[in-house]
Amino acid sequence: MVGYLIALSLMTNEGLDLNTSNVPTVPIREARVMYIHDIAVNPEARGLGVADHLLQRLEEAVRGSAISLWHLVSVQGSQGFWEKRGFEVSSDPLPNGYGAEAVLMLRR
């Protein structure tokens, strides 16, 4: 495996606490928000466009849906990565459980 992406389709932009087991997902056809929980690429495959390919596949999966907001919490210094993909820092409060380096980001 060279990488993975975990995303959840949601009705609202409430954010998910880091260690929650209460995840109010809905089918993509009913969702308004796509929450990207995690994306990771094997270090040996970095720089090959794997992350962008995974994101493109997700975007294709939701095309035609009512999803109008993309939401994530940037960690481990990934803010620049997400900014290059159209995400902006949000002033909304972070969900519980994230450290001081975490940044809430949105893309409309």
CYANA upper distance limits for C-alpha pairs under 8 A (distance plus 0.5 A):
  1 MET  CA     42 ASN  CA      8.14
  2 VAL  CA     41 VAL  CA      6.21
  2 VAL  CA     42 ASN  CA      5.55
  2 VAL  CA     45 ALA  CA      6.71
  2 VAL  CA     50 VAL  CA      8.10
  3 GLY  CA     39 ILE  CA      7.89
  3 GLY  CA     40 ALA  CA      5.85
  3 GLY  CA     41 VAL  CA      4.55
  3 GLY  CA     42 ASN  CA      6.29
  3 GLY  CA     50 VAL  CA      7.42
  3 GLY  CA     51 ALA  CA      7.87
  4 TYR  CA     38 ASP  CA      8.44
  4 TYR  CA     39 ILE  CA      6.16
  4 TYR  CA     40 ALA  CA      6.05
  4 TYR  CA     41 VAL  CA      7.15
  4 TYR  CA     54 LEU  CA      7.78
  5 LEU  CA     36 ILE  CA      8.17
  5 LEU  CA     37 HIS  CA      8.28
  5 LEU  CA     38 ASP  CA      6.20
  5 LEU  CA     39 ILE  CA      4.78
  5 LEU  CA     40 ALA  CA      7.13
  5 LEU  CA     54 LEU  CA      7.02
  5 LEU  CA     55 LEU  CA      8.23
  6 ILE  CA     36 ILE  CA      6.72
  6 ILE  CA     37 HIS  CA      5.99
  6 ILE  CA     38 ASP  CA      5.65
  6 ILE  CA     39 ILE  CA      6.84
  7 ALA  CA     34 MET  CA      7.26
  7 ALA  CA     35 TYR  CA      5.98
  7 ALA  CA     36 ILE  CA      4.78
  7 ALA  CA     37 HIS  CA      5.82
  7 ALA  CA     38 ASP  CA      7.52
  8 LEU  CA     25 THR  CA      6.78
  8 LEU  CA     34 MET  CA      6.35
  8 LEU  CA     35 TYR  CA      5.61
  8 LEU  CA     36 ILE  CA      6.96
  8 LEU  CA     37 HIS  CA      7.68
  9 SER  CA     25 THR  CA      6.02
  9 SER  CA     26 VAL  CA      6.32
  9 SER  CA     27 PRO  CA      7.11
  9 SER  CA     28 ILE  CA      6.20
  9 SER  CA     31 ALA  CA      6.02
  9 SER  CA     32 ARG  CA      7.97
  9 SER  CA     33 VAL  CA      6.44
  9 SER  CA     34 MET  CA      5.24
  9 SER  CA     35 TYR  CA      6.77
 10 LEU  CA     24 PRO  CA      7.12
 10 LEU  CA     25 THR  CA      5.46
 10 LEU  CA     26 VAL  CA      6.11
 10 LEU  CA     28 ILE  CA      8.46
 10 LEU  CA     31 ALA  CA      5.59
 10 LEU  CA     32 ARG  CA      6.71
 10 LEU  CA     33 VAL  CA      5.55
 10 LEU  CA     34 MET  CA      6.63
 10 LEU  CA     35 TYR  CA      7.56
 11 MET  CA     25 THR  CA      7.96
 11 MET  CA     26 VAL  CA      7.36
 11 MET  CA     30 GLU  CA      7.74
 11 MET  CA     31 ALA  CA      5.38
 11 MET  CA     32 ARG  CA      5.49
 11 MET  CA     33 VAL  CA      6.36
 12 THR  CA     32 ARG  CA      7.10
 12 THR  CA     33 VAL  CA      6.62
 13 ASN  CA     33 VAL  CA      6.90
 13 ASN  CA     71 HIS  CA      7.83
 14 GLU  CA     95 PRO  CA      8.50
 15 GLY  CA     35 TYR  CA      8.33
 15 GLY  CA     71 HIS  CA      8.28
 15 GLY  CA     94 LEU  CA      8.09
 15 GLY  CA     95 PRO  CA      6.17
 16 LEU  CA     20 THR  CA      7.47
 16 LEU  CA     23 VAL  CA      7.78
 16 LEU  CA     95 PRO  CA      6.27
 16 LEU  CA     96 ASN  CA      8.18
 17 ASP  CA     95 PRO  CA      5.32
 17 ASP  CA     96 ASN  CA      5.19
 17 ASP  CA     97 GLY  CA      6.48
 17 ASP  CA     98 TYR  CA      8.35
 18 LEU  CA     95 PRO  CA      7.59
 18 LEU  CA     96 ASN  CA      6.79
 18 LEU  CA     97 GLY  CA      5.54
 18 LEU  CA     98 TYR  CA      6.82
 19 ASN  CA     97 GLY  CA      7.37
 26 VAL  CA     30 GLU  CA      6.74
 26 VAL  CA     31 ALA  CA      6.47
 27 PRO  CA     31 ALA  CA      6.77
 28 ILE  CA     62 VAL  CA      7.18
 28 ILE  CA     65 SER  CA      7.28
 28 ILE  CA     67 ILE  CA      8.38
 29 ARG  CA     65 SER  CA      6.10
 29 ARG  CA     66 ALA  CA      7.52
 30 GLU  CA     65 SER  CA      8.28
 30 GLU  CA     66 ALA  CA      7.71
 31 ALA  CA     65 SER  CA      8.08
 31 ALA  CA     66 ALA  CA      6.95
 31 ALA  CA     67 ILE  CA      6.34
 32 ARG  CA     66 ALA  CA      6.00
 32 ARG  CA     67 ILE  CA      4.54
 32 ARG  CA     68 SER  CA      6.34
 32 ARG  CA     69 LEU  CA      7.19
 33 VAL  CA     67 ILE  CA      5.69
 33 VAL  CA     68 SER  CA      6.78
 33 VAL  CA     69 LEU  CA      5.39
 33 VAL  CA     70 TRP  CA      6.25
 33 VAL  CA     71 HIS  CA      7.56
 34 MET  CA     67 ILE  CA      7.13
 34 MET  CA     69 LEU  CA      6.91
 34 MET  CA     70 TRP  CA      5.34
 34 MET  CA     71 HIS  CA      6.66
 35 TYR  CA     70 TRP  CA      6.42
 35 TYR  CA     71 HIS  CA      5.22
 35 TYR  CA     72 LEU  CA      6.14
 36 ILE  CA     70 TRP  CA      7.96
 36 ILE  CA     71 HIS  CA      6.78
 36 ILE  CA     72 LEU  CA      5.63
 36 ILE  CA     73 VAL  CA      8.44
 37 HIS  CA     72 LEU  CA      6.87
 37 HIS  CA     73 VAL  CA      7.98
 39 ILE  CA     51 ALA  CA      7.70
 40 ALA  CA     51 ALA  CA      7.90
 41 VAL  CA     45 ALA  CA      7.02
 41 VAL  CA     46 ARG  CA      6.74
 41 VAL  CA     50 VAL  CA      7.41
 41 VAL  CA     51 ALA  CA      7.19
 42 ASN  CA     46 ARG  CA      7.01
 45 ALA  CA     50 VAL  CA      7.70
 46 ARG  CA     50 VAL  CA      7.62
 49 GLY  CA     53 HIS  CA      6.63
 50 VAL  CA     54 LEU  CA      6.74
 51 ALA  CA     55 LEU  CA      6.72
 52 ASP  CA     56 GLN  CA      6.55
 53 HIS  CA     57 ARG  CA      6.73
 54 LEU  CA     58 LEU  CA      6.89
 55 LEU  CA     59 GLU  CA      6.68
 56 GLN  CA     60 GLU  CA      6.63
 57 ARG  CA     61 ALA  CA      6.74
 58 LEU  CA     62 VAL  CA      7.00
 59 GLU  CA     63 ARG  CA      6.56
 62 VAL  CA     67 ILE  CA      7.68
 68 SER  CA    108 ARG  CA      6.31
 69 LEU  CA    106 LEU  CA      7.44
 69 LEU  CA    107 ARG  CA      6.34
 69 LEU  CA    108 ARG  CA      5.19
 70 TRP  CA    106 LEU  CA      6.05
 70 TRP  CA    107 ARG  CA      5.45
 70 TRP  CA    108 ARG  CA      6.76
 71 HIS  CA    104 LEU  CA      8.14
 71 HIS  CA    105 MET  CA      6.45
 71 HIS  CA    106 LEU  CA      5.17
 71 HIS  CA    107 ARG  CA      7.09
 72 LEU  CA    104 LEU  CA      6.58
 72 LEU  CA    105 MET  CA      5.94
 72 LEU  CA    106 LEU  CA      7.09
 73 VAL  CA     94 LEU  CA      8.20
 73 VAL  CA    102 ALA  CA      6.86
 73 VAL  CA    103 VAL  CA      6.00
 73 VAL  CA    104 LEU  CA      5.01
 73 VAL  CA    105 MET  CA      6.46
 74 SER  CA     78 SER  CA      6.17
 74 SER  CA     79 GLN  CA      6.06
 74 SER  CA     82 TRP  CA      8.10
 74 SER  CA    102 ALA  CA      6.05
 74 SER  CA    103 VAL  CA      5.50
 74 SER  CA    104 LEU  CA      6.71
 74 SER  CA    105 MET  CA      7.30
 75 VAL  CA     79 GLN  CA      7.77
 75 VAL  CA    101 GLU  CA      7.01
 75 VAL  CA    102 ALA  CA      5.30
 75 VAL  CA    103 VAL  CA      7.22
 76 GLN  CA    101 GLU  CA      7.83
 76 GLN  CA    102 ALA  CA      8.03
 77 GLY  CA    101 GLU  CA      8.08
 78 SER  CA     82 TRP  CA      7.04
 79 GLN  CA     83 GLU  CA      6.64
 79 GLN  CA    103 VAL  CA      7.72
 80 GLY  CA     84 LYS  CA      6.74
 81 PHE  CA     85 ARG  CA      7.34
 82 TRP  CA     86 GLY  CA      7.12
 82 TRP  CA     87 PHE  CA      5.94
 82 TRP  CA     88 GLU  CA      8.35
 83 GLU  CA     87 PHE  CA      5.24
 83 GLU  CA     88 GLU  CA      6.52
 86 GLY  CA    107 ARG  CA      6.62
 87 PHE  CA    105 MET  CA      6.34
 87 PHE  CA    106 LEU  CA      5.69
 87 PHE  CA    107 ARG  CA      5.08
 88 GLU  CA    105 MET  CA      5.73
 88 GLU  CA    106 LEU  CA      5.87
 88 GLU  CA    107 ARG  CA      6.78
 89 VAL  CA    103 VAL  CA      7.23
 89 VAL  CA    104 LEU  CA      6.42
 89 VAL  CA    105 MET  CA      4.95
 89 VAL  CA    106 LEU  CA      6.99
 90 SER  CA    103 VAL  CA      8.29
 90 SER  CA    104 LEU  CA      6.03
 90 SER  CA    105 MET  CA      5.72
 90 SER  CA    106 LEU  CA      6.75
 91 SER  CA    104 LEU  CA      8.12
 92 ASP  CA    104 LEU  CA      7.77
 93 PRO  CA    104 LEU  CA      8.03
 94 LEU  CA     98 TYR  CA      7.78
 94 LEU  CA    102 ALA  CA      8.35
 94 LEU  CA    103 VAL  CA      7.72
 94 LEU  CA    104 LEU  CA      6.39
 98 TYR  CA    102 ALA  CA      6.54
